[in-house]
Amino acid sequence: MYDVTNKATFDEVPWWLKEIREHISGIPILLVGNKNDDGKQTEVLEELAQDFAEENRLYLYQASARDNVNVSEVFDNLAAMMLADKRKAEEPDESTRLYSTTDSALDVRKIYLNSQPET
């Protein structure tokens, strides 16, 4: 999160992003521009933040805690992304799925038994 009315906070985002990526993996990372309620004092243009977000594969949100704009959306979307990632990680891949069902295990056994030479 950075303060759109204070460019110094945005200038620190690359350092924070590096720290996050060095210590945590496999999570969605959101970039949130806060205090997006007073256009007169904006020091960080949305285009600059959007370019940074795209270059670094981040989700960008503009929010205002004072006006309660996009605050719950940020947390709701983060939770939804994390849940979707968790569900995806729990899905077995095709090779696991093939051999983890009882029917497939029986099929493999039948093939093995049928391929034995007769004595």
C-alpha positions in Angstrom: 0.0 0.0 0.0 1.2 3.5 -0.8 -0.2 6.9 -0.2 -1.2 8.6 -3.6 -0.6 12.0 -1.9 3.0 11.1 -1.0 5.3 9.9 -3.8 8.0 8.8 -1.3 5.7 6.0 -0.2 5.3 4.8 -3.8 9.1 5.0 -4.3 9.4 2.4 -1.5 7.1 -0.1 -3.2 9.9 -1.8 -5.2 11.9 -2.5 -2.0 8.8 -4.0 -0.3 7.9 -6.1 -3.3 11.4 -7.5 -3.3 11.1 -8.4 0.4 7.8 -10.1 -0.1 9.0 -12.1 -3.1 12.2 -13.2 -1.3 10.3 -14.4 1.8 6.9 -15.5 0.6 5.8 -17.4 -2.5 2.6 -18.5 -4.1 0.4 -15.7 -3.0 -1.3 -13.0 -4.9 0.2 -9.5 -4.4 -1.9 -6.4 -4.5 -0.8 -2.9 -4.9 -3.1 -0.4 -3.3 -3.0 3.3 -3.7 -4.7 4.8 -0.6 -6.1 8.3 0.0 -7.6 8.4 -3.5 -10.1 10.9 -2.3 -8.4 14.2 -3.0 -7.3 14.6 -6.7 -5.8 18.0 -5.9 -3.0 16.5 -3.7 -2.2 13.5 -5.8 1.5 12.9 -6.3 1.3 9.4 -7.8 -0.7 9.3 -11.0 -2.7 6.1 -11.5 -0.9 5.6 -14.9 2.4 5.4 -13.1 1.0 2.9 -10.6 -0.7 0.9 -13.4 2.6 0.7 -15.4 4.4 -0.5 -12.3 1.7 -3.1 -11.5 1.7 -4.5 -15.0 5.6 -4.7 -15.2 5.6 -6.6 -11.8 2.4 -8.7 -12.3 0.5 -7.1 -9.5 -3.2 -6.3 -9.0 -3.7 -2.6 -8.7 -6.5 -1.0 -6.6 -7.2 2.7 -5.9 -8.9 3.1 -2.5 -10.0 5.7 0.0 -10.3 4.6 3.6 -11.8 7.9 4.5 -14.6 7.6 1.9 -14.7 3.8 2.2 -14.1 3.3 -1.5 -12.7 -0.1 -2.6 -11.6 -1.0 0.9 -13.8 -4.1 1.3 -13.3 -4.9 -2.4 -9.5 -5.1 -1.9 -9.9 -7.6 1.0 -12.7 -9.5 -0.6 -10.8 -10.0 -3.9 -7.6 -10.9 -2.0 -9.5 -13.6 -0.1 -11.1 -14.9 -3.3 -7.8 -15.1 -5.1 -6.1 -16.9 -2.2 -9.1 -19.4 -2.0 -8.9 -20.0 -5.7 -5.2 -20.6 -5.6 -5.7 -23.0 -2.6 -8.3 -24.9 -4.5 -6.2 -25.1 -7.6 -3.2 -26.4 -5.6 -5.4 -29.1 -4.1 -6.6 -30.4 -7.5 -4.7 -33.5 -8.5 -3.0 -33.3 -11.9 -3.9 -35.6 -14.7 -1.3 -38.3 -13.8 -2.4 -38.4 -10.2 -6.0 -38.4 -11.0 -5.5 -41.4 -13.4 -4.0 -43.7 -10.8 -5.8 -42.5 -7.7 -9.2 -43.8 -8.5 -10.3 -47.3 -7.6 -11.5 -48.0 -11.1 -8.2 -47.0 -12.6 -6.3 -49.1 -10.1 -8.5 -52.1 -11.0 -7.9 -51.4 -14.7 -4.2 -51.3 -14.3 -4.3 -54.6 -12.3 -6.5 -56.3 -14.9 -4.1 -55.3 -17.7 -1.1 -56.6 -15.6 -2.9 -59.9 -14.9 -4.0 -60.3 -18.5 -0.5 -59.7 -19.8 1.1 -62.5 -17.8 2.2 -65.4 -20.0 0.1 -68.5 -19.7 1.9 -71.5 -18.2 
